[in-house]
Amino acid sequence: MKKNLLFLLFCLAFMALVMPVSAEEGTFDICVVHNSADHPSITAIVQGMNDEAAIFGANVTYFDPAADPQKQASMIEDCIARQADVIVVNCVDPTAAVAPIKKAFEAGIPVLTQNADVAPEGKEFTYAFVGSQSIDQGYAVGKMMVEKFGDKEAKVVIIGGNPGQTDYVNRVAGAEMAWAEANAPYEIISDQPAGWSKDKALTLMTDLLTRFPTGIDMVYAVDDPMAIGVIEAIKAAGYEGEIAVYGTNGNVDACEAIKNGDMAGTALQMSYLVGVYAVRAAYDINQGRLISEEILAPTAPITIDNIDEWSDMCW
C-alpha cells in the first residue's frame, strides 16, 4: 500500500514538472515608457518585445511621452498605479527620470532602463540597463573615419540626439576613442542635438553648411534617420560627394545610401534584440533571478565593402 502511494506521489510530481503552465499562471505585466515612439528603432524594439512576450507569457503595455520628460514622469507613475510587475523606461532626460524611477523603487516595483539610461544618481533604483554596445558603435564609426582620412587634419560635425542621453554620449565618446588610438588630428567644429529627428537634422545641417561653407570634411549623425536628413541638406546645398556622412542603426534607407555612395558608413544597432533582451530580463527579475547590470545587443560596422554581407540585417 505504501509503495503504491509513493508511486502515485511520484507520478503526480512528474506530471507537474512536464505539463505546460497555463497562460494565466505564467502571465506577468511589463509596463514600458518609451522615449518617443515616433522612431524606427522604437518600432523594432516593440516588435522584439511583443515576439518575446508571447514566449515568456508577458502582458506588455506601452506609453509614449513624445520626448516630453514631464509626461514621461507622469506615465511612470501610471505604471506604478497599475502595479506592474516590471517597469521599463527609455529615459527622455536622464536626470529628470531619477525622481519617478525612485518612486517605482520605493513602491517595490523593479525598473529596467532601456536604450537611454538614467543619470548615475538614479542607478541605485534600477536593476539593469538594456541597450546596445553604443560605445562600440561609435568606436566602429571612428575607425571608418580613420580608414578614410588617416592622419590628415579633418573638421568633424556631430549631429546628436537629446542632450545627455546614453547612446548620444557613448557614440561620440567611442568615435573619439578610435581617433585617439590612431593619433588622428580630427577637430569637432560643431556638436549639436537634433532630437533623433531627420527633419531637425536637415535644418541643422543646412545652417551648418552656411556657417562652414568649405570647412566640413565629415559628419557623424549618431542615428541613421538624422544621417539621411544630413545627406538631403548636403545635396540641396550642392555639396554632394564632398562630405563623408556616417550614422548608426542600420536602417534600410541608410543601407541603400551606403550602396549608392551617398553615405560612408554606419554601425549596426540591433534594436529588435534590445526588445527581446528586455523581456527576458523582466522575466528573470520576476522569477527572482540575478541579472547583469548591463545587457547589451551586439554591433557591426557597415560600409560599401561589406554592405552585401549585412544587407539582410538592415531594418
Steps between C-alpha positions, in 0.01 A plus 500: 500500500782737597684421173187578298457832679863594442468407132184714470675797662797455266269500195320815615832677558630396159181619327530836674852535360424406140155651450501853352404788728176667399519847347321647800743343749802612296389855429678805640465867411766723346433873475719678241546877485668594173716801426305568181316236299542701181825333399578179305730380780211505748281317248764226484529487881122463534500216245775324693313543828171379354657191345684408818201579723303232316768247598539605863133565577527876553237769460671816371346847522667788317495875575636771269597836657606639159840609638342701784676428835204623705260273313744215546507558877120495510489181292748326732265588784214348297703180477545505876125546550439204269723292731704369210737216581786673316529853359725571198606862439675651197607825667412823319714701742739288710484738798126571488432124499669447838208616719223290339726194479575544872123500565473165322788366708333619821178332386690172471477481119820402315611740227706431189631784287507444128692673220554822701620445858418702810757745644763345735315617812199293391686175435443374855126491426525279190582136441677529165550693178395318181636656185764481229877508499484871429863575588600219263269646235671837526840332503412311179397825334817672623710222345315543169593869509864416569505251213371771266692806621804348672714751688392799292346797680122487468204706623214296649139588572302297755121486463368363829180373658371650826761654735643259755339185361699178519537417131581859399773537765646151451510508122692828493734372772558178305589691183743720691663187649568368149647835392725519807618143447606592144638843600262649242495882514124541454324807639132510596389843381136452599318254728128575520187295578231440240268293718534177296297675229576483126329836441684675784829356377429629150431851635805495726731379224366764262595767756843344557575496127434873499728554800778271370465508119840342433602371843318167555670173408288249693166481677415245767124500545465262794181354352424394140178699445693812599778397263245482217385853589864614488545344156190678371636833628838436337339418166271804514798727569700356211768325707421146384806273515708755693412404859519149648185419700484227766213374712398226740207254485499307174167636377394392151528857367854529635604166354367612161689829537820303570440283193457801271792692648306777676603381846846385611395255771294408805519272804228240543249551781309182584193675640286189460738314732483785754126430521560125525762540774275738699221241522744226597648722772153592627408131514814412694437782747144380546637151571737637765813435296822699494561696178793699364504875560556556126342290226622614159409397146803459267604727214692483170639763261333536159674661202491466123753216538270274703148631438404189303597284796285699744211619281263234637548648849400852394161597642 
